[in-house]
Amino acid sequence: MLNENEIKDYFLLVNSHAKKELGQNFLIDENVATTICENLELKSDDLLLEIGPGLGALTSFLINTTKKYTAVEYDEKFVKFLNMSYQNSNIKIIKNNILKFKDYDFNKIVGNLPYYISTDILEYILTNFKKIELAVFMTQKEFYDRITTKNKRDIGPINYLIDYCFNITKILVVPYTSFFPMPTVASVVFKITKKYKKNIDFAVFLYKIACILYKNRRKNIANNLKSILNNNEVEFVLSESKLDKNLRGEDINLENLEKISNAILKVKNRNL
């Protein structure tokens, strides 16, 4: 792990600087890095994906710990640095946007999620990486609070996806001084684990239905469902679900959403 002075020297060497607008605040606290890695509960046969390794704050703790270790980094400078630093280890470093990365064969995932794209990344991971068992992420505290809120006004489709299929646990609040440059907001490390026997395919379908119902969250569910169903199908779904057609999208709960999703599968004669 690089310290503050080493990070400064690196940017001088490459004639660049940390881009705060891209969330480039680098972890310099070994205790936090160790805690993140320990919570991954790594085993030798795990398939590990790291998102946005940057200058390798976690990488030095993770190399040669698993069967497969892949890191996806968007910044070309960091890709070159990591390839030079870890050329004799088992890590495979790929330059790519994680939202365009198509190798989903990983059961453990770790990363520091930039706030401006945290929702997109988490949604992409949880709906595409269907072998996922456990993930540890660091992000702004505000984002963590939003995806774990029970406040109806702030709940969105991703909350239902997590509630249905995953357990989410806060590990620690990370001090500002653990980063360079220091951020202006608090950060949180949290763990997501797959719930036993939950069907990830149904969870993804349920999430897609939630997106439809929340696209116009103040409209009633009958009107929202007409974007994918005809009138007769909507009537069947509401009857099967035993829900009032005037119920608004923002007023549903997880139980309602499960009923709606199962009814839609019936009307479409589909199985997951």
BAFI-3210 file (N, C-alpha, C; in Angstrom, 3 decimals, decimal comma, padded with zeros to 6 digits):
// residues 272
n [1|2|3|4|5|6|7|8|9|10|11|12|13|14|15|16|17|18|19|20|21|22|23|24|25|26|27|28|29|30|31|32|33|34|35|36|37|38|39|40|41|42|43|44|45|46|47|48|49|50|51|52|53|54|55|56|57|58|59|60|61|62|63|64|65|66|67|68|69|70|71|72|73|74|75|76|77|78|79|80|81|82|83|84|85|86|87|88|89|90|91|92|93|94|95|96|97|98|99|100|101|102|103|104|105|106|107|108|109|110|111|112|113|114|115|116|117|118|119|120|121|122|123|124|125|126|127|128|129|130|131|132|133|134|135|136|137|138|139|140|141|142|143|144|145|146|147|148|149|150|151|152|153|154|155|156|157|158|159|160|161|162|163|164|165|166|167|168|169|170|171|172|173|174|175|176|177|178|179|180|181|182|183|184|185|186|187|188|189|190|191|192|193|194|195|196|197|198|199|200|201|202|203|204|205|206|207|208|209|210|211|212|213|214|215|216|217|218|219|220|221|222|223|224|225|226|227|228|229|230|231|232|233|234|235|236|237|238|239|240|241|242|243|244|245|246|247|248|249|250|251|252|253|254|255|256|257|258|259|260|261|262|263|264|265|266|267|268|269|270|271|272]
n.u [000,841|000,550|001,798|000,860|002,874|004,156|002,112|001,812|004,343|004,093|002,125|003,441|005,474|004,075|003,020|000,415|-002,728|-004,846|-008,184|-010,828|-013,467|-013,926|-013,959|-011,464|-010,033|-007,582|-007,076|-005,190|-004,848|-003,832|-005,114|-007,834|-007,803|-006,986|-009,180|-011,225|-010,330|-010,248|-012,953|-013,846|-013,561|-011,885|-011,160|-009,047|-010,078|-011,736|-013,179|-012,188|-013,086|-011,915|-013,000|-012,020|-009,156|-007,277|-004,409|-003,662|-004,317|-005,696|-004,807|-002,229|-002,740|-004,338|-003,283|-002,352|-004,010|-006,249|-007,854|-008,471|-007,932|-009,008|-008,696|-010,447|-009,866|-010,348|-008,739|-006,013|-003,418|-003,238|-003,572|-001,182|000,615|-000,145|000,318|003,085|003,805|002,814|003,637|004,610|002,715|-000,483|-002,506|-004,802|-004,993|-007,280|-008,063|-010,899|-014,284|-016,233|-018,947|-019,143|-017,935|-017,873|-017,356|-018,719|-018,076|-017,554|-017,362|-016,794|-016,551|-014,992|-014,547|-013,997|-016,477|-017,086|-018,983|-020,608|-021,347|-022,151|-024,710|-025,293|-023,178|-023,549|-026,121|-025,566|-023,723|-025,220|-027,288|-026,167|-023,927|-024,356|-023,359|-022,512|-021,549|-020,615|-019,794|-017,728|-017,868|-016,757|-018,017|-019,572|-021,086|-023,657|-024,726|-024,796|-026,639|-028,889|-029,446|-030,136|-032,250|-035,406|-037,293|-040,093|-040,281|-037,725|-036,984|-035,995|-035,898|-033,508|-033,352|-035,329|-034,332|-032,004|-033,138|-034,704|-032,929|-030,436|-028,295|-027,283|-024,641|-023,248|-019,836|-017,755|-017,358|-015,419|-012,660|-012,042|-009,358|-008,235|-007,812|-006,174|-006,317|-007,958|-011,396|-014,508|-016,691|-018,229|-017,250|-018,209|-017,705|-019,174|-020,801|-022,153|-024,106|-025,241|-028,528|-029,488|-030,661|-032,206|-033,576|-031,709|-032,331|-035,088|-034,972|-033,749|-035,710|-037,803|-036,628|-036,593|-039,333|-039,879|-038,488|-040,127|-042,494|-041,612|-040,867|-042,730|-043,481|-045,546|-047,814|-050,619|-050,371|-051,640|-051,715|-048,963|-048,227|-049,345|-047,522|-046,209|-048,070|-051,268|-054,705|-056,363|-054,454|-053,350|-055,537|-055,736|-053,286|-053,581|-055,814|-054,877|-052,810|-054,182|-054,407|-055,094|-055,999|-055,515|-053,399|-050,348|-047,173|-045,041|-045,998|-045,938|-044,810|-042,213|-043,440|-045,788|-044,592|-043,366|-045,687|-046,860|-044,855|-044,756|-047,337|-047,228|-045,417|-046,988|-049,081|-047,699|-046,874|-044,370|-041,326|-038,911]
n.v [-001,204|002,204|005,153|008,538|010,340|008,796|008,500|011,152|011,475|009,649|010,840|013,151|012,051|010,997|013,230|014,191|014,254|013,484|012,799|014,227|014,394|011,955|010,356|009,742|009,168|007,997|005,082|004,971|003,729|001,060|-000,535|-000,308|-001,405|-004,023|-004,888|-004,823|-006,830|-009,087|-009,443|-010,429|-013,097|-015,012|-017,946|-020,527|-021,501|-019,539|-017,199|-014,162|-010,789|-007,525|-004,220|-001,280|-000,915|001,110|002,514|000,227|-000,257|-002,292|-004,419|-005,455|-006,927|-008,918|-010,444|-013,634|-015,091|-016,415|-018,681|-017,461|-014,170|-011,158|-007,827|-004,938|-002,001|001,365|003,565|004,260|004,922|003,846|001,167|000,554|001,070|-000,893|-003,248|-003,163|-003,229|-005,648|-007,814|-010,358|-011,871|-013,522|-011,966|-010,702|-007,988|-005,828|-003,407|-001,613|-000,414|-001,086|-001,423|-002,396|-004,774|-008,208|-010,725|-012,796|-014,669|-014,908|-015,329|-013,819|-010,365|-007,178|-003,692|-000,119|002,055|004,716|007,596|008,918|007,011|004,832|003,575|002,589|000,763|-001,077|-002,083|-003,253|-005,243|-006,872|-007,808|-009,138|-010,727|-013,675|-015,723|-014,729|-014,736|-013,304|-009,932|-007,081|-003,697|-000,301|002,889|006,151|007,273|008,297|006,988|004,316|004,622|005,203|002,852|001,144|002,195|002,455|004,215|005,066|007,061|007,292|004,875|002,718|000,740|-000,817|-001,280|-003,190|-005,355|-005,948|-006,451|-008,711|-010,748|-010,610|-010,180|-007,322|-005,652|-003,254|-002,632|-000,858|002,665|004,798|006,792|010,216|010,755|008,473|008,506|009,771|012,176|013,798|013,089|014,976|013,978|011,417|007,953|004,490|001,050|-001,866|-005,083|-007,486|-010,343|-013,327|-014,527|-017,648|-020,141|-018,378|-017,431|-016,170|-015,452|-014,971|-012,849|-010,888|-010,572|-009,625|-007,225|-005,876|-005,546|-003,879|-001,619|-000,836|-000,198|001,892|003,773|005,711|006,584|007,725|007,150|004,906|001,327|-000,184|001,416|001,712|-000,926|-001,318|-000,681|-002,950|-004,957|-006,070|-004,862|-006,950|-008,676|-007,089|-006,892|-009,565|-009,914|-008,123|-009,224|-011,798|-011,078|-009,890|-007,119|-003,625|-001,747|000,940|001,364|002,972|002,987|003,726|002,963|000,270|-002,794|-005,215|-007,741|-007,276|-006,786|-009,233|-010,808|-009,535|-009,936|-012,760|-013,212|-011,977|-013,647|-015,919|-015,076|-014,684|-017,169|-018,138|-019,506|-019,314]
n.w [000,000|-000,893|000,736|001,760|000,837|-001,112|-002,953|-003,784|-004,974|-007,056|-008,711|-009,434|-010,947|-013,152|-014,122|-013,389|-011,568|-008,736|-009,531|-008,298|-009,112|-010,203|-008,081|-007,001|-004,390|-002,429|-000,558|002,388|004,737|006,482|008,366|007,744|005,162|005,763|007,293|005,357|003,582|005,258|005,759|003,388|003,567|002,289|000,382|-000,914|-003,316|-004,262|-006,615|-007,399|-007,865|-008,272|-008,173|-009,675|-008,690|-008,527|-007,209|-005,970|-003,217|-001,883|-003,271|-002,681|-000,428|-001,348|-003,440|-004,706|-003,008|-003,810|-006,172|-008,610|-009,516|-010,482|-011,581|-012,428|-014,021|-014,931|-015,527|-017,502|-016,643|-014,073|-014,626|-015,958|-013,867|-011,963|-013,398|-013,629|-010,936|-009,941|-011,478|-011,081|-009,791|-009,174|-010,170|-012,590|-014,587|-015,976|-018,357|-018,357|-018,400|-015,658|-016,000|-018,498|-018,484|-019,061|-018,024|-015,875|-014,009|-011,085|-007,559|-005,355|-004,636|-004,564|-003,833|-004,138|-004,450|-006,563|-005,730|-007,604|-009,387|-008,000|-007,594|-010,186|-010,550|-008,417|-008,988|-011,465|-010,744|-008,928|-010,522|-012,637|-011,960|-011,205|-009,714|-007,393|-004,000|-001,859|-001,159|-000,651|-000,149|-000,398|000,095|-000,205|002,804|002,594|000,372|001,269|003,359|001,865|000,387|002,375|003,690|005,415|004,972|003,254|001,312|000,301|-000,723|-003,406|-006,481|-006,177|-003,474|-003,004|-004,442|-002,975|-000,421|-000,937|-001,808|-000,574|002,315|004,087|005,659|007,782|008,150|009,004|009,726|007,837|008,650|007,619|007,429|006,496|003,854|000,885|-001,638|001,179|001,527|001,419|002,571|004,628|004,657|004,183|004,919|003,749|003,825|001,608|001,478|-000,068|000,339|001,673|-000,486|-002,013|-005,123|-007,623|-010,227|-010,116|-008,358|-009,932|-011,889|-010,283|-009,514|-011,989|-012,409|-010,271|-011,124|-013,248|-011,895|-010,400|-012,176|-012,756|-010,007|-008,542|-009,894|-010,192|-009,703|-011,633|-013,961|-014,378|-014,912|-017,385|-019,254|-019,917|-020,014|-021,345|-020,987|-019,966|-018,931|-016,940|-015,204|-014,417|-013,047|-010,891|-009,632|-009,001|-007,292|-005,324|-004,870|-004,609|-007,426|-007,404|-005,798|-005,336|-007,043|-005,354|-002,926|-002,536|-000,933|-000,166|-000,072|-001,562|-004,039|-004,627|-004,975|-007,211|-009,124|-009,308|-010,253|-012,750|-014,029|-014,178|-015,877|-018,155|-018,660|-017,814|-016,485|-013,900]
ca.u [000,000|001,307|001,419|000,519|004,021|004,382|001,061|002,207|005,484|003,607|001,443|004,477|006,181|003,247|002,540|-001,035|-003,241|-006,057|-009,392|-011,880|-014,766|-014,042|-013,882|-010,102|-009,484|-006,866|-006,990|-003,815|-004,968|-003,671|-006,105|-009,073|-007,571|-006,991|-010,565|-011,956|-009,881|-010,668|-014,397|-014,118|-013,560|-011,366|-010,663|-008,135|-010,790|-012,619|-012,939|-012,279|-013,057|-011,764|-013,456|-011,301|-008,066|-006,500|-002,973|-003,411|-004,416|-006,121|-004,186|-001,087|-003,259|-005,180|-002,573|-001,991|-004,864|-007,366|-007,640|-008,556|-008,024|-009,058|-008,979|-010,899|-009,511|-010,665|-007,690|-004,848|-002,210|-003,248|-003,370|000,264|001,266|-000,443|001,016|004,502|003,971|002,391|003,838|004,956|001,653|-001,549|-003,562|-005,007|-005,482|-007,978|-008,540|-012,275|-015,352|-016,860|-020,304|-019,045|-017,199|-018,844|-016,988|-019,503|-017,754|-016,894|-018,240|-016,452|-016,296|-014,590|-014,241|-014,344|-017,397|-017,241|-020,371|-021,407|-021,765|-022,334|-025,960|-025,155|-022,276|-024,157|-027,198|-024,949|-023,134|-026,215|-028,202|-025,428|-022,982|-025,326|-022,666|-022,007|-021,855|-020,254|-019,095|-017,418|-017,722|-016,595|-018,678|-019,992|-022,088|-024,974|-025,197|-025,146|-027,885|-030,007|-029,798|-030,602|-033,307|-036,765|-038,158|-040,797|-040,018|-036,369|-036,752|-036,021|-035,840|-032,353|-033,642|-036,088|-033,398|-031,164|-033,957|-035,191|-031,929|-029,148|-028,143|-026,319|-024,144|-022,211|-018,632|-017,180|-017,302|-014,005|-012,289|-011,572|-007,887|-007,800|-007,676|-005,479|-006,666|-009,057|-012,710|-015,281|-017,847|-017,894|-017,312|-018,621|-017,429|-020,288|-020,741|-023,386|-024,036|-026,427|-029,391|-029,519|-031,768|-032,949|-033,382|-031,181|-033,053|-036,347|-034,612|-033,507|-037,021|-038,490|-035,997|-037,059|-040,716|-039,788|-038,089|-041,309|-043,445|-041,031|-040,575|-043,666|-043,790|-046,781|-048,952|-051,054|-049,650|-052,338|-051,224|-047,556|-048,118|-049,820|-046,369|-045,721|-049,189|-052,526|-055,686|-056,784|-053,338|-053,253|-056,623|-055,365|-052,188|-054,114|-056,673|-054,002|-052,013|-055,116|-053,987|-055,934|-055,417|-055,166|-052,162|-049,285|-045,903|-044,205|-046,622|-045,823|-043,744|-041,567|-044,434|-046,610|-043,783|-043,246|-046,972|-047,004|-043,876|-045,207|-048,543|-046,799|-044,843|-048,110|-049,827|-046,817|-046,515|-042,909|-040,725|-037,531]
ca.v [000,000|003,454|006,165|009,828|010,890|007,969|008,839|012,455|011,249|008,963|011,790|014,023|011,267|010,831|014,583|014,159|014,513|012,731|013,437|014,086|014,207|010,526|009,640|009,252|009,366|006,730|004,549|004,903|003,173|-000,394|-001,187|-000,385|-002,377|-005,355|-005,201|-005,125|-008,121|-010,142|-009,650|-011,185|-014,513|-015,669|-019,317|-020,723|-021,795|-018,428|-016,434|-012,811|-009,622|-006,223|-003,115|-000,027|-001,055|002,353|002,315|-001,068|-000,232|-003,620|-005,445|-006,089|-007,858|-009,919|-011,264|-015,015|-015,639|-017,145|-019,402|-016,497|-012,799|-010,225|-006,438|-004,139|-000,599|002,184|004,561|003,642|005,143|002,898|-000,169|000,412|001,005|-002,183|-004,298|-003,098|-003,530|-007,000|-008,663|-011,728|-012,421|-014,204|-011,028|-010,334|-006,609|-005,549|-002,031|-001,632|000,147|-002,249|-001,579|-003,071|-006,009|-009,270|-011,993|-012,794|-015,910|-014,603|-015,509|-012,789|-009,082|-006,113|-002,455|001,209|002,528|006,183|007,917|009,362|005,860|003,720|002,857|001,855|-000,375|-002,086|-002,714|-004,098|-006,404|-007,752|-008,371|-009,877|-011,692|-014,545|-016,668|-013,976|-015,221|-012,284|-008,765|-006,023|-002,436|000,954|003,961|007,241|006,891|008,692|005,925|003,175|004,958|005,176|001,486|000,401|002,955|001,917|005,369|004,802|008,141|007,181|003,526|002,543|-000,665|-001,561|-001,690|-004,442|-006,391|-006,308|-007,029|-010,034|-011,788|-010,419|-009,540|-006,237|-005,355|-002,223|-003,119|000,274|004,000|005,040|008,190|011,027|010,701|007,198|008,702|010,916|013,359|013,569|013,433|015,932|013,257|010,181|006,708|003,293|-000,266|-002,767|-006,426|-008,064|-011,797|-013,928|-015,285|-019,074|-020,681|-017,380|-017,580|-014,909|-015,104|-014,341|-011,558|-009,947|-010,287|-008,768|-005,899|-005,251|-005,109|-002,713|-000,479|-000,416|000,415|003,123|004,738|006,775|006,019|008,293|006,598|003,635|000,184|-000,635|002,213|001,381|-002,265|-001,292|-000,508|-004,281|-005,897|-005,520|-004,614|-008,217|-009,199|-006,258|-007,309|-010,874|-009,727|-007,475|-010,199|-012,852|-010,493|-009,362|-005,747|-002,548|-001,155|002,341|001,409|003,623|002,275|004,050|002,450|-001,189|-003,336|-006,367|-008,804|-006,901|-006,911|-010,668|-011,265|-008,989|-010,599|-014,140|-013,163|-011,655|-014,876|-016,804|-014,594|-014,820|-018,595|-018,240|-020,076|-018,889]
ca.w [000,000|-000,933|001,715|001,156|000,099|-002,301|-003,923|-004,336|-005,865|-008,254|-009,592|-009,989|-011,960|-014,356|-014,469|-013,299|-010,229|-008,409|-010,065|-007,288|-009,761|-010,493|-006,810|-006,788|-003,056|-002,293|000,795|002,889|006,081|006,409|009,219|006,971|004,082|006,365|007,667|004,117|003,053|006,186|005,630|002,165|003,956|001,092|000,379|-002,040|-004,561|-004,615|-007,834|-006,848|-008,749|-007,627|-009,012|-009,467|-007,725|-008,408|-006,996|-005,331|-001,759|-001,436|-004,114|-002,017|000,573|-001,991|-004,426|-004,384|-001,950|-004,394|-007,430|-009,701|-009,016|-011,606|-011,221|-013,563|-013,779|-016,098|-015,773|-018,147|-015,819|-012,959|-015,201|-016,178|-012,554|-011,350|-014,159|-013,257|-009,515|-009,567|-012,653|-010,690|-008,940|-009,929|-010,546|-013,987|-014,584|-017,225|-018,532|-018,849|-017,582|-015,026|-016,522|-019,795|-018,232|-019,308|-017,384|-014,642|-013,312|-009,813|-006,395|-004,378|-005,295|-003,646|-004,550|-003,632|-005,479|-006,641|-005,400|-008,751|-010,186|-007,062|-007,863|-011,451|-010,366|-007,546|-009,749|-012,494|-010,082|-008,313|-011,528|-013,668|-011,398|-010,547|-008,834|-006,251|-002,660|-000,878|-001,691|000,316|-000,864|000,324|-000,638|000,663|003,805|002,089|-000,508|002,123|004,058|000,906|-000,018|003,547|004,341|005,507|004,696|001,993|000,358|-000,255|-001,241|-004,849|-006,924|-005,678|-002,099|-003,069|-004,898|-001,835|000,650|-001,306|-002,106|000,084|003,615|003,999|006,997|007,890|008,833|009,728|009,137|007,560|008,924|006,491|007,398|005,908|002,411|000,300|-000,847|002,109|000,986|002,221|003,101|005,327|003,887|004,916|004,355|004,056|003,254|001,067|001,343|-000,696|001,231|001,364|-001,285|-002,783|-006,563|-008,134|-011,454|-009,707|-007,754|-011,034|-012,480|-009,313|-009,616|-013,240|-012,182|-009,386|-011,965|-014,001|-010,969|-009,848|-013,244|-012,391|-008,698|-008,002|-010,635|-009,611|-010,274|-012,844|-015,090|-014,611|-015,503|-018,773|-020,150|-020,317|-020,066|-021,855|-019,919|-019,358|-018,149|-015,742|-014,312|-013,860|-012,088|-009,693|-008,967|-008,467|-006,214|-004,314|-004,591|-005,126|-008,638|-007,141|-005,031|-006,111|-007,081|-004,208|-001,703|-002,433|-000,102|-000,797|-000,221|-002,731|-005,244|-004,901|-005,508|-008,562|-010,001|-009,537|-011,086|-014,123|-014,577|-014,509|-017,038|-019,323|-018,747|-017,746|-015,278|-013,642]
c.u [000,875|000,839|001,200|001,663|004,301|003,335|001,373|003,344|005,046|002,974|002,407|005,188|005,392|002,618|001,010|-001,458|-004,482|-007,283|-010,555|-013,248|-015,003|-013,922|-012,504|-009,532|-008,881|-006,732|-005,524|-003,761|-004,924|-004,702|-007,441|-008,930|-007,618|-008,402|-011,395|-011,611|-010,306|-012,150|-014,786|-014,138|-013,036|-010,883|-009,868|-008,851|-011,766|-012,194|-013,237|-012,175|-012,891|-012,151|-012,674|-010,182|-007,211|-005,014|-002,681|-003,474|-004,813|-005,324|-003,058|-001,524|-003,967|-004,451|-002,229|-002,799|-005,975|-006,977|-007,585|-008,764|-007,909|-009,388|-009,338|-010,696|-009,716|-009,521|-006,416|-003,584|-002,123|-003,050|-001,884|001,004|001,069|000,265|002,503|004,722|003,706|002,569|004,157|003,928|000,570|-002,645|-003,590|-005,659|-006,051|-008,397|-009,932|-013,150|-016,091|-018,262|-020,329|-018,306|-018,165|-018,449|-017,643|-019,150|-016,960|-017,875|-017,935|-016,065|-015,944|-014,319|-014,637|-015,186|-017,480|-018,710|-021,211|-021,910|-022,028|-023,581|-025,841|-024,286|-022,930|-025,301|-026,633|-024,394|-024,220|-027,166|-027,480|-024,494|-023,764|-024,684|-022,170|-022,486|-021,636|-019,513|-018,851|-017,132|-017,462|-017,211|-019,025|-021,119|-023,500|-025,564|-025,621|-026,469|-029,089|-030,417|-030,251|-031,782|-034,621|-037,794|-038,778|-040,455|-038,682|-036,068|-036,850|-035,893|-034,675|-032,558|-034,384|-035,195|-032,537|-031,982|-034,397|-034,085|-030,639|-029,303|-027,063|-025,948|-023,086|-021,033|-017,971|-017,381|-015,828|-013,675|-011,813|-010,072|-007,344|-007,562|-006,738|-005,865|-007,847|-010,385|-013,428|-016,509|-017,377|-018,046|-017,658|-018,138|-018,589|-020,137|-022,120|-023,180|-025,348|-027,213|-029,495|-030,805|-032,615|-032,566|-032,944|-031,901|-034,393|-036,076|-034,401|-034,829|-037,815|-037,949|-036,483|-038,505|-040,742|-039,405|-039,278|-042,284|-042,944|-040,680|-041,471|-044,254|-045,083|-048,026|-049,375|-050,432|-050,325|-051,838|-049,773|-047,403|-048,563|-048,689|-045,823|-046,837|-050,398|-053,533|-056,123|-055,683|-053,161|-054,313|-056,301|-054,312|-052,706|-055,015|-055,847|-053,218|-052,867|-054,710|-054,932|-055,249|-054,982|-053,932|-051,060|-047,981|-045,068|-044,758|-046,513|-044,736|-043,183|-042,548|-045,345|-045,846|-043,574|-044,526|-047,162|-046,090|-044,302|-046,443|-048,196|-046,183|-045,947|-048,806|-049,004|-046,378|-045,010|-042,481|-039,306|-036,836]
c.v [001,253|004,387|007,503|010,389|010,107|008,241|010,184|012,291|010,588|009,965|012,814|013,319|011,164|012,156|014,643|014,464|013,651|013,505|013,199|013,843|012,755|009,693|009,096|009,769|008,030|006,318|004,426|004,297|001,646|-001,131|-001,345|-001,421|-003,806|-005,791|-005,575|-006,533|-009,285|-010,458|-010,324|-012,692|-015,388|-017,085|-019,523|-020,971|-020,684|-017,778|-014,974|-011,745|-008,363|-005,136|-001,860|-000,098|000,194|002,091|001,106|-001,087|-001,589|-004,727|-006,184|-007,094|-009,047|-010,852|-012,643|-015,608|-016,524|-017,807|-018,455|-015,116|-011,846|-008,837|-005,668|-002,669|000,200|003,118|003,886|003,784|004,102|001,467|-000,427|000,259|-000,376|-003,319|-004,326|-003,578|-004,994|-007,993|-010,110|-012,360|-013,035|-013,256|-010,791|-008,954|-006,277|-004,087|-002,086|-000,816|-001,032|-002,482|-002,225|-004,401|-007,187|-010,640|-012,028|-013,961|-015,651|-014,807|-014,515|-011,511|-008,044|-004,852|-001,219|001,872|004,053|006,558|008,219|008,199|004,635|002,901|002,016|000,615|-001,461|-002,806|-003,681|-005,383|-007,376|-008,377|-009,200|-010,951|-012,687|-015,642|-015,999|-014,588|-014,121|-011,153|-007,775|-004,754|-001,292|002,052|005,086|006,780|007,210|007,612|004,703|003,428|004,843|003,754|000,628|001,089|002,167|003,025|005,208|005,828|007,961|005,817|003,511|001,075|-001,450|-002,026|-003,022|-005,602|-006,881|-007,013|-008,452|-011,081|-011,705|-009,894|-008,471|-005,794|-004,261|-002,782|-002,004|001,572|004,364|006,515|008,904|010,874|009,406|007,310|009,856|010,997|013,043|013,962|014,423|015,272|011,958|008,972|005,537|002,061|-001,173|-004,079|-006,850|-009,570|-012,319|-014,711|-016,726|-019,435|-019,635|-017,488|-016,237|-014,497|-014,435|-012,969|-010,502|-009,580|-009,345|-007,345|-005,166|-004,758|-003,888|-001,462|000,063|000,331|001,739|004,147|005,959|006,383|006,557|007,840|005,284|002,463|-000,326|000,114|001,895|000,036|-002,307|-001,030|-001,849|-005,305|-005,236|-005,426|-005,894|-008,801|-008,408|-006,676|-008,651|-010,713|-009,118|-008,428|-011,288|-012,350|-010,003|-007,948|-004,760|-001,904|000,288|002,486|002,009|002,820|002,498|003,495|000,935|-001,565|-004,578|-007,507|-008,531|-007,169|-008,375|-011,213|-010,802|-009,723|-012,025|-014,180|-012,855|-012,880|-015,858|-016,368|-014,709|-016,275|-018,800|-018,883|-019,551|-019,929]
c.w [000,000|000,174|000,996|000,318|-001,172|-003,379|-004,586|-005,332|-007,166|-009,221|-010,178|-011,141|-013,256|-014,794|-014,488|-011,868|-009,996|-008,871|-009,108|-007,915|-010,144|-009,225|-006,506|-005,464|-002,656|-000,831|001,211|004,291|006,018|007,258|008,489|005,864|004,617|006,733|006,450|003,635|003,954|006,021|004,320|002,427|002,817|001,360|-000,902|-003,361|-004,955|-005,932|-007,492|-007,931|-007,906|-008,625|-008,670|-008,456|-007,555|-008,319|-006,113|-003,818|-001,184|-002,107|-003,407|-000,960|-000,072|-002,953|-003,845|-003,227|-002,503|-005,711|-008,610|-009,120|-010,199|-011,081|-012,484|-013,225|-015,059|-016,496|-016,288|-017,311|-014,707|-013,445|-015,413|-014,861|-011,919|-012,074|-013,823|-011,822|-009,178|-010,709|-012,302|-009,755|-009,819|-010,391|-012,059|-014,003|-015,962|-017,258|-019,138|-017,899|-016,975|-015,560|-017,906|-019,684|-018,252|-018,746|-016,009|-013,713|-012,026|-008,670|-005,270|-005,128|-004,242|-004,447|-003,771|-004,712|-005,470|-006,500|-006,639|-009,597|-009,308|-007,359|-009,120|-011,268|-009,528|-008,255|-010,790|-011,876|-009,621|-009,327|-012,588|-013,119|-010,544|-009,692|-007,555|-004,927|-001,621|-001,589|-000,565|-000,472|000,113|-000,535|000,321|001,580|003,320|001,192|000,303|002,840|003,124|000,547|001,157|004,245|004,390|005,277|003,310|000,918|-000,359|-000,850|-002,766|-005,205|-006,335|-004,243|-002,070|-003,499|-003,741|-000,761|000,330|-001,286|-001,299|001,515|003,472|005,412|006,941|008,696|009,640|008,968|009,025|007,815|007,658|006,295|006,816|004,414|002,091|-001,180|000,086|001,462|001,908|002,835|003,753|004,401|004,798|004,170|004,744|003,295|002,774|000,926|000,777|000,336|000,748|000,617|-002,007|-004,258|-007,155|-009,414|-011,126|-009,094|-008,834|-011,701|-011,579|-009,370|-010,877|-013,103|-011,274|-010,178|-012,752|-013,091|-010,415|-010,923|-013,098|-011,038|-008,093|-008,767|-009,994|-010,378|-011,542|-014,067|-015,411|-015,308|-016,961|-019,770|-020,625|-020,468|-020,731|-020,706|-019,209|-018,474|-016,855|-014,727|-013,649|-012,776|-010,786|-008,907|-008,282|-007,254|-005,053|-003,874|-005,254|-006,332|-008,429|-006,248|-005,890|-006,031|-005,836|-002,895|-001,564|-001,444|-000,789|-001,022|-001,420|-004,022|-005,625|-005,519|-006,953|-009,541|-010,316|-010,434|-012,540|-014,785|-014,979|-015,790|-018,319|-019,533|-018,768|-016,438|-015,133|-012,783]
res [m|l|n|e|n|e|i|k|d|y|f|l|l|v|n|s|h|a|k|k|e|l|g|q|n|f|l|i|d|e|n|v|a|t|t|i|c|e|n|l|e|l|k|s|d|d|l|l|l|e|i|g|p|g|l|g|a|l|t|s|f|l|i|n|t|t|k|k|y|t|a|v|e|y|d|e|k|f|v|k|f|l|n|m|s|y|q|n|s|n|i|k|i|i|k|n|n|i|l|k|f|k|d|y|d|f|n|k|i|v|g|n|l|p|y|y|i|s|t|d|i|l|e|y|i|l|t|n|f|k|k|i|e|l|a|v|f|m|t|q|k|e|f|y|d|r|i|t|t|k|n|k|r|d|i|g|p|i|n|y|l|i|d|y|c|f|n|i|t|k|i|l|v|v|p|y|t|s|f|f|p|m|p|t|v|a|s|v|v|f|k|i|t|k|k|y|k|k|n|i|d|f|a|v|f|l|y|k|i|a|c|i|l|y|k|n|r|r|k|n|i|a|n|n|l|k|s|i|l|n|n|n|e|v|e|f|v|l|s|e|s|k|l|d|k|n|l|r|g|e|d|i|n|l|e|n|l|e|k|i|s|n|a|i|l|k|v|k|n|r|n|l]
***
